[in-house]
């Protein structure tokens, strides 16, 4: 008989969330056939895993209690907390290896699922490559908590995020804000941090608390009502499916309001009394798709009941059941703003969708201008930042905006060309790098040529100019030319121009890529 055949078999056995009747048939079979039953516990020696499996243990089972040297307390181990645990795991694995080498079958039992935040996984990493191994999945506390609440975790295209409560508060807040549904594990001492993160991310009203799901002492409540002093480690917070709470008939459809419906909604809201509790959030989606969206903006878009915006920008936002979309042309900013505020007066949560950063040549100004008029002054308005087109283009090219720079729109639709020319002269005369928005369109073809002529009065002909088009999109292109060679026919509304200062440099690196940067230090004199 070979050495491999003489060794025992290792099992990682998931026991489920606590109720012994939720153990799987396979888990019971493996325990019955095992020679050794191993389980983890704190120094008090009481093992939840053992208590779940107790009725299936026999007198002739060899029991290995793997007792943690530390759990939440401090340690004087030379390697600190992590060093103490690593030493413990190595020692525990060595103890189990003795049984496996002797040909015994070892079952390491674990509450929940062995590979889901389970202690067994530390044995698995150290032993599975040395011995025949099988993992028996178990019902997780996540599933148990949702079942006890009677709340679906996720439906349709919703994204479920599972988070350890031990994450820093800022990280928890960002992830809670950006996901559709969530479960936060490992509460206990982390509960105050988790609660603050729920509140800061706007998810506290949706959050539920489940303690010891399916076990003796089970408790379920609204998270906002929980006293932090009463929270044990074996508790979770659940932010369940939003879709599941929608009225029947709306959970499988997304509405797009027609122009007539939008006008009717505006007229109704204007004529009626405000119902309160609504708000307008102006969201910057960045220069392109979801990779450029901040967690805060992603969360605001998911939480909105109505989305208002230019059709092109609304198309960047995923369809969500129950949401209503109000799309319009890109030249009706004031009308869009008024519609959003009217919807909010009716108690609706409204997201105004803007490209890039909403405060830079975008919708935030239009919304605030209308929001400061008499009918709307009491409506809450928030502006969430986004990645600007200038910053995105600069990053693609290198760091051309690494020193002082100015941002100017070349569009003369809202201001006369004389003002634009004066500002170009002033910025170029101050030797600022320039980010030029809205350089040209089908109806505006001459501004780029005029700007080039004006800038050449202040800049050398070989000044680097970056033509960044459709950054983040399917037709993205980034080219660098000399100012004297800038061709207006190669510029359209999807192009942003970055004109270097006298200090801006362009170089080609060994891998063939060209980079452009403006030094942070400016020469004296």
C-alpha positions in Angstrom: 0.0 0.0 0.0 1.4 3.4 -1.0 2.1 6.2 1.5 -0.7 8.3 -0.1 -3.2 5.5 0.5 -2.1 5.2 4.2 -2.8 8.9 4.9 -6.2 9.9 6.3 -8.7 12.2 4.6 -9.3 15.8 5.7 -12.9 17.3 5.7 -13.9 20.9 6.2 -17.5 20.6 7.3 -20.0 23.5 7.3 -22.6 23.1 9.9 -24.9 26.0 9.0 -25.8 29.1 11.0 -26.7 27.5 14.3 -29.8 25.4 14.2 -28.7 21.7 14.1 -31.6 20.9 11.8 -30.0 23.1 9.1 -27.0 20.8 8.9 -26.8 19.1 5.5 -27.2 15.4 5.1 -23.6 15.2 3.8 -22.3 17.0 6.9 -24.0 14.5 9.2 -22.5 11.6 7.1 -19.0 12.9 7.2 -19.1 13.5 11.0 -20.5 10.0 11.4 -17.6 8.5 9.4 -14.8 10.6 10.9 -12.2 9.4 13.4 -11.3 12.9 14.6 -13.5 15.9 15.2 -11.7 19.2 15.4 -13.2 22.5 16.2 -12.1 26.0 17.1 -12.9 28.0 20.2 -11.8 31.0 22.3 -9.9 30.4 25.5 -13.1 29.8 27.4 -13.3 26.5 25.6 -16.9 26.8 24.5 -17.2 26.0 20.8 -20.3 27.0 18.9 -19.4 24.5 16.2 -19.3 21.7 18.7 -22.6 22.7 20.2 -24.3 22.6 16.8 -22.9 19.1 16.0 -23.2 17.7 19.5 -26.0 15.2 18.9 -23.9 13.6 16.1 -20.7 13.1 18.2 -19.9 9.7 19.6 -17.9 8.6 22.6 -15.2 7.1 20.5 -14.6 10.3 18.5 -11.2 11.8 19.1 -11.9 15.4 19.8 -9.3 18.1 19.0 -10.2 21.5 20.6 -8.2 24.2 18.7 -8.2 27.0 21.2 -7.2 30.5 20.0 -4.5 32.1 22.1 -6.1 35.5 21.4 -9.4 36.7 19.9 -10.0 40.5 20.4 -7.5 41.1 23.3 -4.0 42.4 23.0 -0.9 40.1 23.0 2.8 40.3 23.9 3.7 37.9 21.1 6.8 39.2 19.3 4.9 39.1 16.0 1.9 40.9 17.5 -1.6 39.8 17.0 -1.0 38.4 13.5 2.1 36.6 14.6 0.3 35.0 17.5 -2.5 33.7 15.2 -0.1 32.5 12.5 1.8 30.5 15.1 -1.4 29.0 16.4 -2.6 28.0 12.9 0.8 26.3 12.3 0.5 24.4 15.6 -3.1 23.4 15.0 -2.3 22.2 11.5 0.6 20.1 12.8 -1.7 18.5 15.4 -4.2 17.5 12.7 -1.3 16.3 10.4 -0.3 13.8 13.1 -3.8 12.2 12.8 -3.8 12.3 9.0 -0.4 10.7 8.8 -1.7 7.9 11.1 -4.5 7.2 8.5 -7.3 8.8 10.5 -10.1 10.8 8.9 -10.3 14.3 10.3 -13.4 16.5 10.2 -12.8 20.1 11.0 -16.3 21.4 11.8 -17.2 25.0 11.3 -20.4 27.1 11.8 -21.7 28.5 8.6 -19.7 27.6 5.5 -16.1 26.5 6.0 -14.7 28.8 3.3 -16.8 31.9 4.1 -14.9 33.8 6.9 -14.5 30.4 8.5 -11.7 29.2 10.8 -11.3 26.0 8.8 -9.8 27.9 5.8 -6.6 28.4 7.8 -6.3 24.6 8.1 -7.2 24.2 4.5 -4.4 26.4 3.3 -1.8 24.4 5.3 -3.1 20.9 4.7 -5.2 20.5 1.6 -2.2 20.3 -0.7 -0.7 17.5 1.4 -3.8 15.2 2.0 -7.0 14.2 0.2 -9.5 16.9 1.1 -13.2 17.6 0.7 -15.1 20.7 1.7 -18.8 20.3 2.7 -20.6 23.6 2.2 -23.0 24.9 4.8 -25.8 27.5 5.0 -24.1 30.9 5.7 -25.3 33.4 8.3 -26.0 35.7 5.4 -28.7 33.4 4.0 -30.0 32.7 7.5 -30.3 36.4 8.4 -32.2 37.1 5.2 -34.5 34.2 5.8 -35.2 35.2 9.4 -36.0 38.8 8.2 -38.1 37.5 5.3 -36.3 40.0 3.1 -34.8 39.0 -0.3 -31.0 39.8 -0.5 -30.9 40.6 -4.2 -33.2 40.4 -7.3 -32.7 40.8 -11.0 -29.4 42.7 -11.7 -28.9 43.9 -8.1 -25.3 43.6 -6.8 -24.9 42.1 -3.3 -21.8 43.2 -1.4 -20.6 41.4 1.7 -18.4 43.4 4.0 -16.5 42.7 7.2 -17.3 45.3 9.9 -13.6 45.5 10.6 -13.0 47.7 7.6 -12.2 51.4 8.2 -15.2 53.6 8.4 -14.4 55.5 5.1 -14.1 52.2 3.2 -17.4 50.9 4.6 -19.2 54.1 3.8 -17.9 54.1 0.2 -18.8 50.5 -0.4 -22.3 50.8 1.2 -23.0 53.9 -0.9 -22.1 52.2 -4.1 -23.8 48.9 -3.8 -27.4 47.8 -4.3 -27.7 45.5 -1.3 -25.2 44.6 1.4 -24.5 42.4 4.4 -22.0 43.6 7.1 -20.5 40.8 9.1 -18.5 40.7 12.4 -20.3 43.4 14.3 -19.6 43.3 18.1 -17.1 46.0 18.8 -17.3 47.3 15.3 -21.0 48.2 15.6 -20.5 52.0 16.2 -18.3 52.3 13.1 -20.8 50.3 11.0 -23.7 52.4 12.2 -21.9 55.6 11.4 -21.0 54.2 7.9 -24.7 53.3 7.4 -25.8 56.8 8.3 -23.1 58.6 6.2 -23.9 56.4 3.1 -27.6 57.1 3.5 -28.4 53.4 4.0 -29.4 53.5 7.7 -33.2 53.7 7.0 -32.9 50.4 5.0 -30.6 48.5 7.4 -31.7 45.6 9.5 -30.0 43.9 12.4 -29.9 40.1 13.0 -28.3 38.5 16.0 -27.7 34.8 16.4 -29.9 33.9 13.4 -31.6 30.5 13.9 -30.0 30.1 17.4 -31.2 30.5 20.9 -31.3 34.2 21.7 -32.1 35.3 18.1 -33.0 39.0 17.7 -34.1 41.0 14.7 -34.6 44.7 14.7 -34.1 47.9 12.7 -30.4 48.7 12.9 -31.1 52.3 13.9 -32.8 51.1 17.1 -29.9 48.9 18.4 -27.9 49.8 21.5 -24.3 49.3 20.6 -23.6 47.9 24.1 -25.8 44.9 23.4 -24.2 43.8 20.1 -22.3 40.5 20.1 -19.8 39.3 17.5 -22.3 36.8 16.0 -24.6 39.4 14.5 -24.9 40.9 11.0 -26.5 44.0 9.4 -28.6 43.5 6.3 -29.4 46.1 3.6 -31.9 44.0 1.6 -33.2 44.3 -2.0 -34.7 47.5 -3.0 -36.6 45.9 -5.9 -38.3 43.5 -3.5 -40.0 46.4 -1.8 -41.4 47.9 -5.0 -45.2 47.6 -5.6 -46.2 44.6 -7.7 -45.9 45.3 -11.4 -43.0 47.8 -11.1 -40.3 45.4 -10.1 -39.7 44.1 -13.6 -39.9 47.4 -15.6 -38.2 50.7 -16.0 -40.2 53.7 -17.1 -39.1 56.4 -19.5 -41.3 59.4 -19.3 -42.5 60.9 -22.6 -42.2 64.6 -23.2 -46.0 65.0 -22.6 -45.8 63.0 -19.3 -42.9 65.1 -18.2 -44.7 68.4 -18.9 -47.8 67.1 -17.1 -45.7 66.1 -14.1 -44.1 69.6 -14.0 -47.5 71.3 -14.3 -49.0 69.2 -11.6 -46.1 69.7 -9.2 -46.1 73.5 -9.8 -49.8 73.8 -9.2 -49.9 71.5 -6.2 -48.7 72.0 -2.6 -45.2 70.5 -1.9 -45.4 67.1 -0.2 -41.9 67.3 1.3 -39.1 64.7 1.9 -37.9 64.9 -1.7 -34.4 66.0 -2.8 -32.3 66.7 -5.8 -28.9 65.3 -6.2 -26.8 66.5 -9.1 -24.5 63.6 -10.1 -21.3 63.8 -12.1 -20.8 60.5 -14.1 -17.3 61.3 -15.2 -16.2 61.4 -18.9 -17.5 58.0 -19.9 -18.9 54.8 -18.4 -19.1 53.2 -14.9 -15.4 52.8 -14.4 -15.2 56.6 -14.0 -18.1 56.8 -11.5 -17.4 57.5 -7.8 -19.0 55.2 -5.2 -20.9 58.2 -3.8 -22.4 59.0 -7.2 -23.1 55.3 -7.9 -25.1 55.1 -4.7 -27.1 58.3 -5.4 -28.1 57.0 -8.8 -29.2 53.7 -7.4 -31.2 55.4 -4.6 -33.0 57.8 -7.0 -36.7 57.4 -7.9 -36.4 59.7 -10.9 -33.4 60.3 -13.2 -33.4 63.6 -15.1 -30.8 64.4 -17.8 -29.5 64.7 -21.3 -30.2 61.5 -23.2 -26.5 60.7 -23.8 -25.7 60.9 -20.1 -28.8 58.9 -19.0 -27.7 56.1 -21.3 -24.6 55.7 -19.2 -26.7 54.8 -16.1 -27.8 51.2 -15.7 -31.6 50.5 -16.0 -33.1 49.8 -12.6 -36.6 48.6 -12.0 -39.0 51.1 -10.5 -37.0 54.1 -11.6 -38.5 56.7 -14.0 -36.3 58.4 -16.6 -36.8 61.9 -17.9 -34.5 62.4 -21.0 -34.2 65.7 -22.9 -32.0 67.6 -25.4 -28.7 69.1 -24.3 -29.9 72.7 -24.8 -32.7 72.8 -22.2 -30.7 72.9 -18.9 -33.1 75.3 -17.1 -36.1 73.2 -18.1 -34.4 70.1 -16.8 -33.5 71.8 -13.6 -37.1 73.0 -13.0 -38.5 69.5 -13.8 -36.1 67.9 -11.2 -37.0 70.5 -8.5 -40.7 70.1 -9.3 -40.5 66.3 -8.9 -38.7 66.8 -5.6 -41.5 69.1 -4.4 -43.8 66.1 -4.8 -41.6 64.1 -2.4 -39.5 62.3 -5.1 -35.8 61.5 -4.8 -34.3 62.9 -8.0 -30.9 62.5 -9.5 -29.9 65.0 -12.2 -27.4 63.2 -14.4 -24.5 65.2 -15.7 -21.3 64.3 -17.5 -17.9 64.9 -16.1 -18.1 67.0 -12.9 -21.5 68.6 -12.6 -20.0 71.9 -11.4 -17.8 72.4 -14.5 -19.7 73.6 -17.6 -22.5 71.3 -16.5 -25.9 70.9 -14.7 -25.0 72.0 -11.2 -25.2 75.7 -12.0 -28.5 75.4 -13.8 -30.0 73.5 -10.9 -28.8 75.9 -8.3 -29.9 78.9 -10.3 -33.5 77.6 -10.3 -33.3 76.2 -6.8 -32.6 79.7 -5.5 -36.0 81.0 -6.9 -38.9 81.3 -4.5 -40.8 78.1 -5.2 -37.8 75.9 -4.6 -35.6 77.4 -1.9 -36.6 74.8 0.7 -35.8 71.8 -1.4 -32.6 70.0 -0.5 -30.0 70.1 -3.3 -26.7 68.2 -3.2 -23.9 68.3 -5.8 -21.7 65.2 -6.1 -18.3 65.6 -7.8 -17.2 63.6 -10.8 -14.0 63.1 -12.7 -13.7 66.1 -15.1 -12.9 65.8 -18.8 -9.8 67.9 -18.2 -8.4 65.6 -15.5 -9.3 62.4 -17.5 -7.6 63.8 -20.6 -4.5 65.0 -18.7 -4.1 61.5 -17.1 -4.2 59.8 -20.4 -1.5 62.1 -21.7 0.7 62.2 -18.6 0.6 65.2 -16.4 0.2 68.3 -18.5 -1.8 70.1 -15.8 0.9 69.5 -13.2 1.4 73.2 -12.5 -1.0 76.2 -12.6 -3.6 76.0 -15.3 -6.9 77.6 -16.5 -10.1 76.0 -17.8 -11.9 77.9 -20.5 -14.9 77.0 -22.7 -14.6 78.1 -26.4 -18.4 77.9 -26.9 -19.9 81.3 -27.6 -23.4 80.1 -27.1 -23.6 81.6 -23.6 -21.0 84.3 -23.8 -19.6 86.5 -26.6 -16.4 85.6 -28.4 -14.8 88.8 -27.3 -15.0 87.6 -23.6 -13.4 84.3 -24.6 -10.6 86.0 -26.5 -9.9 88.3 -23.6 -9.7 85.4 -21.2 -7.4 83.4 -23.6 -5.1 86.4 -23.8 -5.0 86.8 -20.0 -4.4 83.1 -19.3 -1.8 82.7 -22.1 -0.1 85.9 -21.0 0.2 84.5 -17.5 1.9 81.4 -18.9 -0.8 79.0 -17.7 -1.4 75.7 -19.2 -5.0 75.6 -20.7 -7.8 73.1 -20.8 -10.1 74.1 -23.5 -13.7 72.7 -23.4 -16.3 72.8 -26.2 -13.7 73.7 -28.9 -15.9 73.0 -31.9 -19.1 71.6 -33.3 -21.0 71.3 -36.6 -22.2 74.9 -36.1 -19.0 76.3 -34.7 -15.9 75.6 -36.8 -13.8 78.7 -36.6 -13.1 79.1 -32.9 -10.2 76.6 -32.8 -8.4 78.5 -35.6 -8.9 81.8 -33.9 -7.7 80.4 -30.5 -4.6 79.0 -32.2 -3.7 82.4 -33.7 -4.3 84.1 -30.4 -2.2 81.6 -28.4 0.7 81.8 -30.9 1.1 85.4 -29.8 2.2 84.1 -26.4 3.4 80.6 -27.0 6.2 79.0 -29.1 5.1 77.2 -32.3 6.3 73.9 -30.9 4.2 74.1 -27.7 2.6 70.7 -27.0 -1.1 70.5 -27.6 -3.1 67.4 -26.6 -6.1 66.4 -28.6 -8.1 64.1 -26.3 -11.2 62.7 -27.9 -13.9 60.4 -26.4 -11.8 59.7 -23.3 -13.0 56.5 -21.7 -15.3 55.7 -24.6 -15.0 53.2 -27.5 -13.5 55.8 -29.9 -10.9 57.2 -27.5 -7.9 58.8 -29.0 -5.1 60.9 -27.6 -2.7 62.7 -29.9 0.0 65.4 -29.2 0.8 68.0 -31.9 2.6 71.3 -32.0 0.5 74.4 -31.5 1.4 75.7 -35.0 0.2 72.4 -36.5 -3.2 72.3 -34.7 -5.8 71.5 -37.4 -9.3 72.8 -36.5 -10.8 70.1 -38.8 -9.6 67.4 -36.4 -11.5 68.9 -33.5 -15.2 68.3 -32.6 -17.5 68.6 -29.5 -16.1 65.3 -28.2 -12.6 66.6 -28.2 -10.9 68.4 -25.3 -7.7 70.4 -26.0 -4.9 70.9 -23.5 -2.3 73.5 -24.4 0.9 73.5 -22.6 2.7 76.4 -20.9 6.2 77.5 -21.8 7.5 74.9 -19.4 5.5 71.9 -20.7 7.6 69.1 -22.1 6.8 66.1 -24.3 9.1 63.1 -24.5 9.0 59.5 -25.9 9.9 56.8 -23.5 11.7 53.5 -24.2 8.5 51.6 -24.6 7.4 53.9 -27.5 4.8 55.8 -25.5 4.8 59.6 -25.6 4.2 61.5 -22.3 3.5 65.2 -21.7 4.1 66.9 -18.4 4.4 70.3 -16.9 7.0 70.6 -14.2 5.8 71.6 -10.7 8.7 74.0 -10.2 8.6 77.2 -12.2 11.9 79.0 -13.0 12.6 82.2 -11.1 12.8 85.5 -13.0 
